């Protein structure tokens, strides 16, 4: 039985719809998103297919490796088809050209694929048009699938969207899990900065300038909820790497003993449970950007592994000491921790800190640009399709709160108000503060450098814990009521 593999570029509507046309032609085929940097290496190792269709993926990477891979596939009688709207790159060797079948057509990849496989496109045009109702829904579906690939390495989400497109399904056919994925993306996946204050204008200017220098590593600093991932995405999207993957990896989300495998990848049988070979996040991001979130949570041993990759751009997969992998990746790291203090305490490597912080970008807390709160609230409500508009009184109530959780906390308040049908935002915030009054200071809460201010903050939190009872707070603190009163004034 013939088996076909469709390799399509990541993240472009045109590529996804082209893959849907190819899927209609082949009826059954595997679909995989692919970057042009990873293409030569992938073609070297791919097995089990009699035909491979490459849609919209630029033939880039190492020309010699690409040529050898195509020759090997031809010897195995694997038909390789490259469908593009543009002609071959000038650097492509003659033997590369002779080892695949090319279909070149004027216009976009969608039209080129339709011509190559003699497919009627008329019933898909409404879905492709982002001005139609169903087109807008599919645009968001595709964006959500890319978000899940970047953040959770879910490679199947993109394929599932393409299958829906090929069947011309409307949203009633989407599964509950797929709808939840879209809702999650709408809630967390927006990367545009809202607000026109001087603070935000300065931040946007810095992001625009830094993005142009796409080999310089960036360390993004800021409290929880300030939009560090949004800044990382903008740095990627405004750079020449925008057409290659952005892979987000949370350094606190993986057990320490698995970090080396997640960074470097592994071969089948490299360790117990390694039932198949898997690329690490550096390989997945090759040609693009790797966003290392919560870098301050990385154990010292894993810091050494990361440092070695950053120094040479080369590494060996676990279980493979013969073939060295070389990658071209821009690394952007983010943290809410005080890394210089961690360096002094021996908890973070100084050499790694300097490698990561060639450029530093500070994300301002929301309390430093309160005037942007109405614009941020409007953007969030519009994105999540909340009806109506907030009143001036509601905007003023929102602007009177400090938001220790920053923009993320603002979103939570807006969502709570909508779900509970609350119109009195001042009462909403009072109740919110009461609910969170007993929370202790954690590692994500900024602690003042000034000792007196730090004491004042701690005493205030203890008083809040005991509902304002100064006597109980003083007993817990081991001090007098007068001392507590002094710090509360």
C-alpha positions as CSV (number, residue, x, y, z in Angstrom):
1,X,0.0,0.0,0.0
2,X,1.3,3.4,-1.0
3,X,1.8,5.8,1.9
4,X,2.2,9.6,1.4
5,X,3.7,12.2,3.7
6,X,2.8,15.9,3.3
7,X,5.4,18.3,4.6
8,X,4.0,21.8,4.9
9,X,5.3,25.1,6.2
10,X,4.3,26.2,9.7
11,X,1.8,28.9,10.5
12,X,0.7,30.2,7.1
13,X,-2.9,29.9,6.0
14,X,-1.8,29.5,2.4
15,X,0.3,26.4,3.4
16,X,-2.4,24.9,5.5
17,X,-5.0,25.2,2.8
18,X,-2.5,23.8,0.2
19,X,-2.0,20.8,2.4
20,X,-5.7,20.3,2.6
21,X,-5.9,20.2,-1.2
22,X,-3.0,17.6,-1.3
23,X,-4.9,15.6,1.4
24,X,-8.0,15.6,-0.9
25,X,-5.9,14.2,-3.7
26,X,-4.2,11.5,-1.7
27,X,-7.3,10.7,0.4
28,X,-5.1,9.4,3.2
29,X,-1.7,10.9,4.1
30,X,0.3,11.9,7.1
31,X,0.8,15.6,7.6
32,X,3.7,17.2,9.4
33,X,4.7,20.9,9.8
34,X,8.3,21.5,8.7
35,X,10.8,24.3,8.8
36,X,13.3,24.8,5.9
37,X,16.3,24.5,8.3
38,X,15.2,21.0,9.5
39,X,14.2,19.7,6.0
40,X,17.6,18.2,4.9
41,X,18.1,16.4,8.2
42,X,14.5,15.2,8.2
43,X,14.7,13.8,4.7
44,X,17.9,11.9,5.6
45,X,16.1,9.9,8.2
46,X,12.5,9.6,7.0
47,X,11.2,6.1,6.4
48,X,8.0,4.3,5.4
49,X,6.7,6.5,2.6
50,X,6.5,6.0,-1.1
51,X,5.7,9.7,-1.8
52,X,6.6,12.9,-0.1
53,X,5.0,16.2,-1.0
54,X,6.8,19.4,0.1
55,X,4.4,22.3,0.2
56,X,5.7,25.9,0.7
57,X,8.8,24.8,2.6
58,X,11.8,26.6,1.3
59,X,14.6,24.3,0.2
60,X,17.2,25.6,2.5
61,X,19.7,24.3,5.1
62,X,22.8,22.5,4.0
63,X,22.7,22.0,0.2
64,X,25.0,19.0,0.3
65,X,23.0,17.2,2.9
66,X,19.8,18.0,1.0
67,X,21.3,16.6,-2.2
68,X,22.4,13.4,-0.6
69,X,19.1,12.9,1.2
70,X,17.2,13.3,-2.1
71,X,19.5,10.9,-3.9
72,X,19.0,8.3,-1.2
73,X,15.2,8.7,-1.4
74,X,15.3,8.3,-5.2
75,X,17.3,5.0,-4.8
76,X,14.6,3.8,-2.4
77,X,12.0,4.7,-5.2
78,X,10.4,7.4,-3.0
79,X,8.8,10.1,-5.2
80,X,9.6,13.6,-3.9
81,X,7.4,16.5,-5.1
82,X,8.2,20.1,-4.3
83,X,5.3,22.5,-4.9
84,X,6.0,26.2,-4.8
85,X,4.9,29.5,-6.2
86,X,8.5,30.4,-6.9
87,X,11.4,29.0,-8.8
88,X,14.4,27.1,-7.3
89,X,16.9,29.1,-5.3
90,X,20.0,30.0,-7.4
91,X,22.3,28.0,-5.0
92,X,20.5,24.7,-5.7
93,X,22.7,22.2,-7.4
94,X,21.7,20.4,-10.6
95,X,21.7,17.0,-8.8
96,X,19.2,18.4,-6.3
97,X,16.9,19.5,-9.2
98,X,17.1,16.1,-10.9
99,X,16.1,14.1,-7.7
100,X,12.7,15.7,-7.2
101,X,9.7,16.7,-9.2
102,X,9.0,20.4,-9.1
103,X,5.7,22.2,-9.8
104,X,6.1,25.9,-10.1
105,X,3.1,28.2,-10.6
106,X,2.6,31.9,-10.5
107,X,0.7,33.1,-7.4
108,X,0.5,31.5,-4.0
109,X,1.2,27.9,-2.8
110,X,-2.5,27.2,-2.5
111,X,-3.0,27.9,-6.3
112,X,0.2,26.0,-7.2
113,X,-1.0,22.9,-5.3
114,X,-4.4,23.1,-7.0
115,X,-2.7,23.1,-10.4
116,X,-0.3,20.3,-9.5
117,X,-3.0,18.0,-8.2
118,X,-5.9,19.2,-10.4
119,X,-8.0,20.2,-7.5
120,X,-11.1,22.5,-7.5
121,X,-10.7,25.2,-4.9
122,X,-14.1,26.9,-5.1
123,X,-15.6,25.3,-2.0
124,X,-12.6,26.3,0.2
125,X,-12.5,30.0,-0.8
126,X,-15.0,31.0,1.9
127,X,-12.8,29.2,4.6
128,X,-9.7,30.9,3.2
129,X,-11.2,34.3,3.3
130,X,-10.5,35.8,6.7
131,X,-13.4,38.3,6.2
132,X,-16.1,35.7,6.3
133,X,-17.5,34.3,9.6
134,X,-16.2,30.8,9.0
135,X,-12.9,32.2,7.6
136,X,-12.3,34.1,10.8
137,X,-13.0,31.0,12.9
138,X,-10.5,29.0,10.8
139,X,-7.9,31.7,11.1
140,X,-8.2,31.5,14.9
141,X,-8.2,27.7,14.8
142,X,-4.9,27.8,12.8
143,X,-3.4,30.4,15.2
144,X,-4.4,28.3,18.2
145,X,-2.8,25.2,16.7
146,X,0.5,27.1,16.2
147,X,0.3,28.4,19.7
148,X,0.0,24.8,21.0
149,X,2.9,23.7,18.9
150,X,5.2,26.6,20.1
151,X,4.2,26.2,23.7
152,X,3.4,22.5,24.2
153,X,5.2,20.9,21.2
154,X,1.8,19.5,20.1
155,X,2.6,18.7,16.4
156,X,-0.7,17.0,15.8
157,X,-2.9,20.1,16.4
158,X,-1.9,21.6,13.0
159,X,-2.6,18.4,11.2
160,X,-6.1,18.2,12.8
161,X,-7.0,21.7,11.5
162,X,-5.9,20.7,8.0
163,X,-8.1,17.6,8.1
164,X,-11.1,19.7,9.0
165,X,-10.3,22.1,6.1
166,X,-10.0,19.2,3.6
167,X,-13.4,18.0,4.7
168,X,-14.8,21.5,4.7
169,X,-16.1,21.1,8.1
170,X,-17.8,24.0,9.9
171,X,-17.1,24.6,13.6
172,X,-19.9,22.3,14.7
173,X,-17.7,19.4,13.7
174,X,-14.8,20.5,15.8
175,X,-14.2,18.4,18.9
176,X,-14.6,19.8,22.4
177,X,-10.9,19.5,22.9
178,X,-10.3,21.5,19.8
179,X,-12.7,24.2,21.0
180,X,-11.0,24.3,24.4
181,X,-7.7,24.7,22.6
182,X,-9.1,27.8,20.8
183,X,-10.5,29.2,24.0
184,X,-7.1,28.7,25.7
185,X,-5.4,30.6,22.8
186,X,-7.9,33.4,23.0
187,X,-7.2,33.7,26.7
188,X,-3.4,33.5,26.7
189,X,-2.2,33.7,23.1
190,X,-2.4,37.4,22.2
191,X,1.0,39.0,21.8
192,X,0.2,42.6,20.9
193,X,0.9,45.3,23.5
194,X,-2.1,47.5,24.3
195,X,-1.8,51.1,25.6
196,X,-0.2,54.3,24.3
197,X,1.5,55.6,27.5
198,X,5.1,56.8,27.4
199,X,6.1,53.6,29.2
200,X,4.5,51.3,26.6
201,X,5.8,53.5,23.7
202,X,9.3,53.1,25.1
203,X,8.9,49.3,25.5
204,X,7.6,48.9,21.9
205,X,10.5,51.0,20.6
206,X,13.0,48.8,22.4
207,X,11.4,45.6,21.1
208,X,11.4,46.9,17.5
209,X,15.1,47.8,17.7
210,X,16.2,44.6,19.5
211,X,14.3,42.4,17.0
212,X,16.5,43.5,14.1
213,X,19.5,42.0,15.8
214,X,18.3,38.5,15.6
215,X,21.5,36.8,16.7
216,X,21.9,38.6,20.0
217,X,20.5,36.8,23.0
218,X,17.9,38.6,25.1
219,X,17.1,38.3,28.8
220,X,13.6,39.5,29.6
221,X,13.1,40.6,33.1
222,X,9.8,41.3,34.9
223,X,7.3,40.4,37.5
224,X,4.8,37.6,36.9
225,X,2.0,38.6,34.4
226,X,3.8,41.5,32.8
227,X,3.9,40.0,29.3
228,X,7.3,38.4,29.0
229,X,6.1,35.8,26.5
230,X,4.4,38.5,24.5
231,X,7.7,40.4,24.2
232,X,9.5,37.2,23.2
233,X,6.9,36.5,20.4
234,X,7.2,40.1,19.1
235,X,11.0,39.8,19.1
236,X,10.7,36.7,16.9
237,X,7.9,38.0,14.7
238,X,9.6,41.3,13.9
239,X,12.9,39.6,13.0
240,X,14.1,37.8,9.8
241,X,13.4,34.5,11.7
242,X,9.6,35.1,11.6
243,X,9.0,32.3,9.0
244,X,10.8,29.8,11.2
245,X,9.5,28.2,14.4
246,X,9.4,29.9,17.8
247,X,9.5,27.2,20.5
248,X,8.6,28.1,24.0
249,X,10.0,25.9,26.8
250,X,9.1,26.4,30.5
251,X,12.2,25.5,32.5
252,X,10.2,24.9,35.6
253,X,7.7,22.4,34.0
254,X,10.0,19.4,33.5
255,X,11.6,17.1,36.1
256,X,15.4,17.8,36.4
257,X,16.3,14.3,35.2
258,X,14.5,14.9,31.9
259,X,15.9,18.3,31.1
260,X,18.9,17.1,29.2
261,X,16.7,15.0,26.9
262,X,14.3,17.9,26.4
263,X,17.2,20.2,25.5
264,X,19.2,17.9,23.3
265,X,16.8,15.2,22.2
266,X,17.4,11.5,22.3
267,X,17.6,8.4,20.2
268,X,15.4,5.3,20.5
269,X,16.6,3.2,23.5
270,X,18.7,6.0,25.0
271,X,17.1,5.4,28.3
272,X,14.2,3.6,29.9
273,X,11.0,4.8,28.3
274,X,12.7,6.2,25.2
275,X,10.6,4.1,22.8
276,X,11.3,6.4,19.8
277,X,13.8,9.0,18.7
278,X,12.8,12.6,19.6
279,X,14.3,16.0,18.7
280,X,15.0,18.4,21.6
281,X,13.8,21.9,21.7
282,X,17.0,23.3,20.2
283,X,16.5,21.1,17.1
284,X,12.8,22.0,16.9
285,X,13.7,25.7,17.0
286,X,16.5,25.4,14.4
287,X,16.5,28.5,12.2
288,X,14.1,30.3,14.5
289,X,13.8,31.2,18.2
290,X,13.9,29.3,21.4
291,X,12.1,31.0,24.3
292,X,13.3,29.7,27.7
293,X,10.7,30.8,30.2
294,X,11.4,30.8,34.0
295,X,15.2,30.4,33.4
296,X,15.8,31.1,37.0
297,X,14.2,27.8,38.0
298,X,16.8,25.8,36.0
299,X,18.9,23.4,38.2
300,X,22.7,24.0,38.2
301,X,23.4,20.7,36.4
302,X,21.0,21.7,33.5
303,X,22.6,25.1,33.4
304,X,25.8,23.5,32.5
305,X,24.2,21.6,29.6
306,X,22.6,24.8,28.3
307,X,25.9,26.7,28.6
308,X,27.7,24.1,26.4
309,X,25.0,24.4,23.7
310,X,25.1,28.2,23.8
311,X,28.9,28.3,23.5
312,X,29.2,26.1,20.4
313,X,25.8,25.7,18.9
314,X,26.6,21.9,18.6
315,X,25.6,18.9,20.7
316,X,24.9,15.2,20.6
317,X,21.5,13.7,21.1
318,X,21.3,11.3,24.1
319,X,22.2,7.8,22.9
320,X,24.2,9.1,19.9
321,X,27.9,9.9,20.2
322,X,28.6,9.7,16.5
323,X,26.6,12.4,14.8
324,X,26.9,16.0,16.1
325,X,23.9,18.3,15.6
326,X,24.5,21.9,14.7
327,X,21.7,24.5,15.1
328,X,21.2,28.2,14.4
329,X,18.9,29.4,17.1
330,X,18.2,32.7,18.8
331,X,17.7,32.2,22.5
332,X,15.4,34.5,24.5
333,X,15.2,33.8,28.2
334,X,12.8,35.2,30.8
335,X,12.6,35.3,34.5
336,X,11.0,37.1,37.5
337,X,13.9,36.1,39.7
338,X,16.9,38.3,40.7
339,X,19.5,36.5,38.8
340,X,22.5,38.6,40.0
341,X,21.5,37.7,43.5
342,X,21.3,34.1,42.6
343,X,24.7,34.3,41.0
344,X,26.1,35.7,44.3
345,X,24.4,32.9,46.2
346,X,25.8,30.2,43.9
347,X,22.4,29.2,42.6
348,X,22.9,30.4,39.0
349,X,26.1,30.2,36.9
350,X,27.7,33.5,36.3
351,X,29.0,32.5,32.9
352,X,25.5,31.4,31.8
353,X,24.1,34.7,33.1
354,X,26.5,36.7,30.9
355,X,25.8,34.4,27.9
356,X,22.1,35.0,28.2
357,X,22.0,38.7,29.0
358,X,23.7,40.2,26.0
359,X,20.6,42.4,25.8
360,X,18.3,42.9,28.8
361,X,14.6,44.0,28.3
362,X,12.6,45.0,31.4
363,X,8.9,44.5,31.3
364,X,7.1,47.3,33.3
365,X,4.6,46.3,36.0
366,X,1.1,47.4,35.4
367,X,1.2,49.9,38.3
368,X,3.8,51.9,36.4
369,X,1.4,52.6,33.5
370,X,-2.1,52.6,35.0
371,X,-3.3,54.9,32.3
372,X,-3.1,52.0,29.9
373,X,-5.6,49.9,31.9
374,X,-8.7,51.0,30.0
375,X,-7.1,50.1,26.6
376,X,-5.8,46.8,27.9
377,X,-9.2,46.0,29.3
378,X,-10.9,46.9,26.0
379,X,-8.5,44.7,24.0
380,X,-9.0,41.7,26.3
381,X,-12.8,42.0,26.3
382,X,-12.9,42.4,22.5
383,X,-10.6,39.3,22.0
384,X,-12.7,37.2,24.3
385,X,-16.0,38.5,22.8
386,X,-17.4,40.0,26.0
387,X,-20.5,42.1,25.2
388,X,-20.9,45.8,25.8
389,X,-18.4,48.4,27.0
390,X,-17.1,49.3,30.5
391,X,-18.3,52.5,32.1
392,X,-16.0,55.4,33.2
393,X,-16.7,54.4,36.8
394,X,-15.6,50.8,36.1
395,X,-12.4,52.0,34.4
396,X,-11.6,54.3,37.3
397,X,-12.1,51.4,39.8
398,X,-9.8,49.2,37.7
399,X,-7.1,52.0,37.7
400,X,-7.2,52.4,41.5
401,X,-5.8,48.9,42.1
402,X,-2.1,47.9,42.3
403,X,-2.3,44.5,40.5
404,X,0.6,42.5,42.1
405,X,-0.2,39.9,39.4
406,X,-0.1,42.6,36.7
407,X,-1.9,42.2,33.4
408,X,-2.7,38.5,34.1
409,X,-4.5,39.5,37.3
410,X,-6.4,42.2,35.4
411,X,-7.6,39.6,32.9
412,X,-8.7,37.4,35.8
413,X,-10.8,40.2,37.3
414,X,-12.4,41.1,34.0
415,X,-13.3,37.4,33.4
416,X,-14.7,37.0,37.0
417,X,-16.8,40.1,36.6
418,X,-18.3,38.8,33.3
419,X,-18.9,35.3,34.7
420,X,-20.5,36.5,37.9
421,X,-22.4,39.4,36.3
422,X,-20.8,41.9,38.5
423,X,-21.2,45.6,37.6
424,X,-19.8,47.2,40.7
425,X,-16.0,46.9,40.0
426,X,-15.0,48.6,43.3
427,X,-16.9,45.9,45.3
428,X,-15.4,43.3,43.0
429,X,-11.9,44.5,43.8
430,X,-12.6,44.8,47.5
431,X,-13.7,41.2,47.6
432,X,-10.7,40.2,45.4
433,X,-8.3,41.8,47.9
434,X,-10.0,40.1,50.8
435,X,-9.8,36.7,49.2
436,X,-6.0,37.2,48.6
437,X,-5.2,39.0,51.9
438,X,-3.9,35.8,53.5
439,X,-1.4,35.1,50.7
440,X,2.2,35.1,51.9
441,X,4.9,36.9,49.9
442,X,6.2,34.4,47.4
443,X,9.2,34.4,45.1
444,X,7.1,36.2,42.4
445,X,6.4,39.2,44.6
446,X,8.9,42.0,44.2
447,X,10.7,42.7,47.4
448,X,12.0,46.2,48.0
449,X,15.8,46.7,48.3
450,X,15.2,49.1,51.2
451,X,15.1,47.3,54.5
452,X,12.6,49.5,56.1
453,X,10.2,49.2,53.1
454,X,10.7,45.4,53.2
455,X,9.7,45.4,56.9
456,X,6.7,47.5,56.2
457,X,5.6,45.2,53.5
458,X,5.9,42.1,55.7
459,X,4.1,43.6,58.7
460,X,1.3,44.8,56.4
461,X,0.9,41.3,55.0
462,X,0.8,39.7,58.4
463,X,-1.8,42.2,59.5
464,X,-3.9,41.3,56.4
465,X,-3.5,37.7,57.3
466,X,-5.1,38.4,60.7
467,X,-7.8,40.5,59.2
468,X,-6.4,43.7,60.6
469,X,-6.2,42.5,64.2
470,X,-3.1,44.4,65.4
471,X,-2.8,42.4,68.7
472,X,-2.7,39.0,66.9
473,X,-0.3,40.4,64.3
474,X,2.1,41.7,66.9
475,X,2.0,38.4,68.7
476,X,2.8,36.5,65.5
477,X,5.6,38.9,64.7
478,X,7.0,38.8,68.2
479,X,6.9,42.6,68.5
480,X,4.8,45.3,70.2
481,X,1.5,46.7,69.0
482,X,3.1,50.2,68.8
483,X,5.8,48.9,66.4
484,X,3.1,47.3,64.2
485,X,1.1,50.6,64.2
486,X,4.2,52.6,63.3
487,X,4.8,50.5,60.1
488,X,1.1,50.7,59.2
489,X,1.0,54.5,59.3
